[in-house]
Amino acid sequence: QVQLVESGGGLVQAGGSLRLSCAASVSIFSFDFMAWYRQAPGKQRELVAGITRAGNTNYADSVKGRFTISRDNAKKTVYLQMNSLRPEDTAVYYCYAFEVAGRNYWGQGTQVTVSS
């Protein structure tokens, strides 16, 4: 069974940095697409950053230039480096993976809180 386990969340002051990790229980070559989503209280879950098997990336406009998604195939891990954090980045961050066969998976989420 595929499992995605996030880590790296926490409390940070505005302007600070965090790096989130998403460790998969299987080779991440299994996935056509992996991404980080976030959900703030009272808001819909939104895509933050995504990366394809080929390494192509895309970002939400609100995080462009501040966040970087990357993958380490040997470690079966996807990362989200978050710099210049803002209070509005506060949310639960979820790892997501999609297989070309149509199956998709979610992690349990990790809380990121940015204080002003």
KOLTI-531697 format. One record per residue (C-alpha): x, y, z; residue number from 0. Coordinates in pm, 1 decimal, padded with zeros to 6 digits, always signed. Layout:
<vexlums>
     east    north       up pos
        X        Y        Z NUM
...
</vexlums>
This chain:
<vexlums>
     east    north       up pos
 +00000.0 +00000.0 +00000.0   0
 +00130.7 +00341.2 -00094.0   1
 +00201.5 +00577.2 +00193.0   2
 +00314.4 +00938.9 +00184.3   3
 +00458.1 +01079.1 +00505.1   4
 +00518.6 +01451.3 +00542.5   5
 +00757.1 +01612.0 +00787.2   6
 +00928.0 +01945.1 +00845.3   7
 +00636.4 +02164.7 +00941.9   8
 +00643.6 +02392.7 +01242.3   9
 +00626.8 +02747.4 +01372.1  10
 +00843.3 +03012.2 +01209.5  11
 +00856.9 +03390.4 +01208.2  12
 +00768.6 +03587.7 +00898.3  13
 +01066.7 +03600.9 +00665.1  14
 +01194.0 +03265.5 +00781.9  15
 +01235.6 +02935.5 +00600.3  16
 +01120.5 +02576.9 +00631.2  17
 +01178.5 +02265.5 +00424.7  18
 +00902.0 +02011.7 +00400.9  19
 +00971.4 +01650.5 +00309.3  20
 +00737.5 +01389.0 +00167.7  21
 +00870.6 +01035.9 +00196.0  22
 +00700.5 +00771.7 -00016.5  23
 +00678.2 +00401.4 +00067.0  24
 +00740.1 +00312.7 -00297.7  25
 +00963.2 +00440.3 -00574.8  26
 +00848.0 +00784.9 -00679.7  27
 +00904.4 +00679.5 -01039.3  28
 +00564.7 +00516.6 -00987.7  29
 +00405.0 +00857.7 -00995.7  30
 +00341.6 +01065.4 -01300.1  31
 +00298.9 +01376.6 -01089.5  32
 +00367.2 +01479.0 -00730.2  33
 +00270.2 +01799.1 -00559.7  34
 +00224.8 +01997.5 -00243.4  35
 -00117.4 +02134.9 -00158.7  36
 -00218.8 +02346.6 +00136.8  37
 -00539.0 +02422.5 +00320.1  38
 -00586.6 +02717.3 +00551.4  39
 -00875.7 +02732.3 +00800.3  40
 -01200.0 +02812.9 +00624.0  41
 -01043.1 +02791.1 +00279.3  42
 -01033.7 +02534.3 +00002.1  43
 -00731.0 +02316.0 -00051.5  44
 -00507.0 +02471.2 -00315.2  45
 -00213.7 +02358.4 -00524.7  46
 +00113.0 +02511.5 -00409.6  47
 +00370.5 +02341.1 -00632.1  48
 +00392.4 +02036.3 -00854.1  49
 +00661.7 +01831.6 -01024.5  50
 +00631.2 +01572.4 -01300.0  51
 +00830.6 +01254.1 -01343.0  52
 +01037.7 +01440.5 -01599.9  53
 +01114.3 +01712.6 -01347.7  54
 +00894.4 +01987.2 -01488.7  55
 +00760.1 +02215.3 -01216.8  56
 +00473.8 +02455.8 -01168.6  57
 +00385.8 +02693.2 -00886.1  58
 +00096.0 +02893.6 -00755.2  59
 +00144.7 +03261.8 -00832.4  60
 +00145.7 +03340.2 -00461.0  61
 +00461.5 +03133.5 -00398.3  62
 +00661.9 +03186.6 -00717.9  63
 +01013.6 +03299.6 -00640.5  64
 +00983.4 +03194.0 -00276.0  65
 +00912.2 +02818.5 -00283.3  66
 +01097.9 +02544.2 -00466.4  67
 +00980.3 +02187.7 -00521.3  68
 +01235.9 +01915.4 -00587.3  69
 +01266.7 +01540.4 -00582.0  70
 +01529.7 +01287.0 -00478.5  71
 +01446.1 +00961.6 -00654.1  72
 +01702.9 +00760.6 -00459.5  73
 +01550.2 +00872.0 -00128.9  74
 +01192.8 +00838.9 -00260.9  75
 +01131.4 +01188.5 -00130.9  76
 +00987.0 +01513.2 -00259.7  77
 +01078.1 +01840.2 -00092.5  78
 +00928.5 +02185.1 -00065.9  79
 +01178.9 +02454.7 +00025.2  80
 +00988.5 +02754.9 +00154.9  81
 +01169.5 +03087.2 +00191.4  82
 +01052.4 +03437.5 +00281.6  83
 +00751.2 +03290.6 +00457.5  84
 +00450.5 +03510.3 +00520.7  85
 +00163.7 +03479.8 +00769.8  86
 -00068.3 +03401.1 +00478.4  87
 +00137.3 +03085.4 +00412.1  88
 -00001.3 +02941.5 +00736.0  89
 -00185.3 +02619.5 +00652.8  90
 -00174.9 +02244.1 +00668.4  91
 +00047.8 +02126.7 +00384.3  92
 -00030.7 +01798.2 +00212.4  93
 +00176.2 +01581.7 -00016.2  94
 -00002.7 +01440.8 -00320.8  95
 +00091.2 +01177.6 -00576.0  96
 -00081.6 +01072.0 -00898.6  97
 -00027.1 +00754.9 -01099.7  98
 -00088.6 +00741.5 -01471.5  99
 -00328.2 +00452.8 -01402.3 100
 -00552.8 +00708.1 -01234.2 101
 -00488.0 +00637.1 -00869.9 102
 -00398.1 +00922.1 -00640.3 103
 -00267.4 +00940.6 -00286.7 104
 -00251.9 +01195.7 -00005.7 105
 -00032.6 +01230.7 +00297.6 106
 -00168.9 +01308.8 +00641.5 107
 -00054.0 +01671.8 +00634.0 108
 +00191.2 +01882.9 +00828.2 109
 +00110.1 +02214.3 +00995.6 110
 +00301.2 +02526.1 +00896.5 111
 +00242.5 +02836.0 +01108.0 112
 +00403.5 +03168.9 +01023.2 113
 +00388.8 +03435.3 +01290.3 114
 +00397.9 +03806.7 +01211.6 115
</vexlums>
